[in-house]
Amino acid sequence: MNGYQKLVLRPLTGDLRHDTYQFLVENGCPDTAQHCLDVGDEARNIALQYGVDPDTAAYSGYLHDISAVVPNEERIAAAKELGIEVLLEEEVFPMIIHQKLSRQMAIDLFKVDDLQVVDAAGCHTTLRANPTVLDKVLFVADKIAWDQPGNPPYLREIKQALEQSLDAACFSYIDYLWQRREQLKVVHPWLRDAYYELRVKL
């Protein structure tokens, strides 16, 4: 990535919603820019439902996919350049390391020093063992406000589970993937850890 030199970087305004949106648009990712706004809004709604600070939740949503500006074929090299640990599963399926890249870019480019916010961004695709409440809020928000056409096939189930608890909502999606794990390119170890932990807990 050559120290982010390839990216269009404008001075920060202090409005994270604006800054992340403009960053993504100006670096050729307008669809992701809208997706991040949608996830931020959904995270805010879930946060209000579960007693989490809504602004903090929204911030994690705005930041979670900022690494979309890094082409998929460059992500592993970029992660290594930034000192990010790369797992074998991420080498096989580089898309999945975008969560770790987003975490680091939030710190480096957007000067976010709230570890809860950046850590949530850093596990929003897979979740992880012992997740924070904010991790779970963002994880579920990203699955509800997904970035594909139409509605996700698991939408009704995850929304029903969300009425019970955040844990139930997280498990609803992870179990959806787990039942189809033979069709996945990889099963990320963080996802596996989250699955077994939540299965026992629930």
Protein Blocks (a to p, Z undefined) as FASTA:
>chain_A
ZZolmpccdddehiaklmmmmmmmmnopaklmmmmmmmmmmmmmmmmmnopafklmmmmm
mmmmmmmmpcfklmmmmmmmnopacdfklmmmmmlmmmmmmmmmmmmmnopabfklmmmm
mmmmnopghiafklmmmmmmmmmmccbehjdfklmmmmmmmmmommlmmmmmmmmmmmmm
mmpmbdcfklmmmmmmmmmmZZ
